[in-house]
């Protein structure tokens, strides 16, 4: 009885051992391969549009860069300079300034030529003409680099319609023998307003630095028409 039980046990153990080591059949290999292929095709079908877009971007990106470079080369930055200087503002000599204003028959005031300076004539708005005196090394008009500016307003109404510096002190006024009135603020001694006795124009002189009161008054009374 003991021997039979032992044999039965060994037979049972042998069967278990063989079942664990059983290899995967060829049918199972084929089924697994079919599942793998169907998974790839399914991914491709569901993402076909995205893949095509990505491929198109990869192919066209170098072409877009090339086209951009060609456009940049055909429109170099140098062409912007003449555009800036032909839009009503450009640097010029005193004789060129006089000839330009005379040709257009505009009523514009200035302080005459100053040795070493260049000039710009800016028609900011209808009825407003601004002449800037610029350092000799100026390439083009730069509002932040001027020696002085003379702005002619066609009349008092045009002047009043614009924004002007706020008076922060006690404004003073001096009138000469010809009736020309010079107004300035001692707290802001780089800005004068000139009114003529028998002419409608209002003229403003702006300096790049503060001036003495006598300089403000004396210089204002040397204003003359550009002609």
C-alpha positions in Angstrom: 0.0 0.0 0.0 2.8 2.4 0.8 4.6 1.7 -2.5 1.5 2.2 -4.6 0.8 5.6 -2.9 4.3 6.7 -3.6 4.0 5.8 -7.3 0.7 7.5 -7.6 2.3 10.7 -6.1 5.3 10.6 -8.4 3.0 10.1 -11.5 1.0 13.1 -10.4 4.1 15.2 -9.9 5.4 14.3 -13.2 2.3 15.4 -15.0 2.4 18.8 -13.3 6.0 19.2 -14.2 5.3 18.6 -17.9 2.3 20.9 -18.0 4.4 23.8 -16.7 7.1 23.3 -19.3 4.7 23.0 -22.3 5.9 25.3 -25.1 3.6 27.9 -26.9 2.1 26.4 -30.1 2.7 27.8 -33.6 -1.0 28.8 -33.7 -0.5 31.1 -30.7 2.6 32.7 -32.4 0.5 33.5 -35.5 -2.4 34.9 -33.4 0.0 37.2 -31.5 1.6 38.4 -34.8 -1.8 39.2 -36.2 -2.7 41.2 -33.1 0.5 43.2 -33.3 0.0 44.0 -37.0 -3.6 45.0 -36.5 -2.6 47.3 -33.7 -0.1 49.2 -35.9 -2.5 49.5 -38.8 -5.2 50.7 -36.4 -2.9 53.4 -35.0 -1.9 54.5 -38.5 -5.5 54.7 -39.7 -6.6 56.7 -36.7 -3.7 59.1 -36.9 -3.2 59.3 -40.6 -4.2 63.0 -40.9 -1.8 64.0 -38.1 1.0 62.1 -39.6 0.5 63.7 -43.0 0.4 67.2 -41.5 3.6 66.5 -39.5 5.3 65.2 -42.7 4.2 68.2 -44.6 5.6 70.6 -42.0 8.9 68.8 -41.9 9.2 69.0 -45.7 8.1 72.6 -46.1 9.9 74.3 -43.1 13.3 74.6 -44.9 11.5 76.0 -48.0 9.8 78.7 -45.8 13.1 79.7 -44.2 14.7 80.0 -47.7 11.8 82.2 -49.0 12.0 84.4 -45.9 15.8 84.9 -46.4 15.2 85.8 -50.1 12.5 88.4 -49.2 14.8 89.9 -46.6 17.6 90.2 -49.1 15.4 91.9 -51.6 14.2 94.5 -49.1 17.3 95.6 -47.2 17.0 98.0 -44.2 18.7 100.8 -46.2 15.6 101.5 -48.1 13.9 102.7 -44.9 16.2 105.7 -44.5 15.0 107.6 -47.6 11.4 106.8 -46.7 11.9 108.5 -43.3 13.5 111.5 -44.8 10.9 112.1 -47.5 7.9 112.0 -45.1 8.0 115.8 -44.6 11.1 115.7 -42.4 14.7 115.7 -43.6 18.0 117.4 -42.7 19.2 120.2 -45.0 21.4 123.2 -45.3 20.2 126.7 -44.6 20.0 127.5 -48.3 18.0 124.3 -49.0 15.6 125.2 -46.2 15.0 128.7 -47.6 14.5 127.3 -51.1 12.1 124.7 -50.0 9.8 127.0 -47.9 9.9 129.7 -50.6 8.8 127.2 -53.3 5.8 126.2 -51.3 5.0 129.9 -50.3 4.6 129.1 -46.6 4.7 131.6 -43.8 7.4 130.3 -41.5 9.6 132.1 -39.0 13.1 131.2 -37.8 16.2 132.9 -36.1 18.3 132.8 -39.3 21.2 130.5 -40.0 23.5 129.3 -37.2 27.1 128.3 -38.1 27.6 124.6 -37.9 23.9 123.6 -37.7 21.7 121.6 -40.1 18.0 122.1 -40.3 14.8 120.1 -40.6 11.4 121.5 -41.7 8.5 119.5 -40.3 4.9 120.3 -41.3 3.4 118.5 -38.3 -0.2 119.6 -39.0 -2.0 122.0 -41.3 -1.0 125.5 -40.1 1.9 124.3 -37.9 5.5 124.4 -39.2 8.5 123.5 -37.1 12.1 124.2 -37.9 14.7 122.4 -35.8 18.3 123.5 -35.6 20.4 120.3 -35.5 24.0 119.6 -34.6 26.3 119.4 -37.6 26.9 115.6 -37.2 23.1 114.9 -37.4 22.2 112.3 -40.1 18.5 112.9 -40.0 16.0 114.8 -37.8 16.1 113.6 -34.2 13.7 115.4 -31.9 15.8 114.5 -28.9 19.0 116.1 -30.3 18.4 119.7 -31.3 20.0 123.0 -30.4 16.7 124.8 -30.7 13.3 124.6 -32.4 11.1 127.3 -33.8 7.4 126.4 -34.3 5.1 128.7 -36.3 1.3 128.4 -35.6 -0.9 129.9 -38.3 -3.1 131.8 -35.7 -4.1 131.9 -32.1 -6.9 129.3 -32.5 -4.5 126.7 -34.0 -2.0 127.4 -31.1 -4.7 127.1 -28.4 -5.9 123.7 -29.9 -2.5 122.1 -29.2 -1.0 120.9 -25.9 1.7 123.1 -24.4 4.0 122.9 -21.3 2.1 123.8 -18.1 3.1 127.1 -16.5 4.6 126.3 -13.0 5.7 129.7 -11.9 5.0 133.4 -12.4 4.7 134.1 -16.2 6.4 137.2 -17.5 5.7 139.3 -20.6 7.8 141.8 -22.4 6.6 144.0 -25.3 9.1 145.8 -27.6 8.6 149.1 -29.5 7.1 147.2 -32.5 4.4 145.6 -30.4 6.0 142.2 -30.4 5.1 140.4 -27.2 7.4 137.8 -25.6 6.1 135.6 -22.9 8.1 133.2 -20.8 8.2 131.5 -17.4 11.3 132.0 -15.3 10.7 128.6 -13.8 11.0 127.1 -17.3 13.6 129.3 -19.0 13.9 127.3 -22.3 10.5 128.1 -23.8 9.2 131.4 -25.1 5.9 132.4 -26.8 5.9 135.3 -29.3 2.9 137.3 -30.5 3.1 140.0 -33.2 1.1 143.2 -33.0 -0.3 143.1 -36.6 0.3 139.4 -37.7 -1.9 136.4 -36.9 1.0 133.9 -36.3 2.1 132.7 -32.9 5.7 131.5 -32.7 7.2 129.3 -30.0 11.0 128.9 -29.4 12.3 125.9 -27.5 15.9 125.6 -26.4 17.7 122.4 -25.5 19.0 124.0 -22.3 17.9 126.7 -19.9 18.7 130.3 -20.9 19.0 133.6 -19.1 15.9 135.8 -19.2 17.7 138.4 -21.3 18.7 135.8 -23.8 15.1 134.6 -24.1 13.8 138.1 -24.7 16.6 139.3 -27.1 16.6 136.2 -29.2 12.8 136.2 -29.6 12.9 139.7 -31.0 15.3 138.6 -33.8 12.6 136.3 -35.4 12.3 136.7 -39.2 10.4 135.2 -42.0 12.1 132.4 -43.9 12.6 133.9 -47.4 
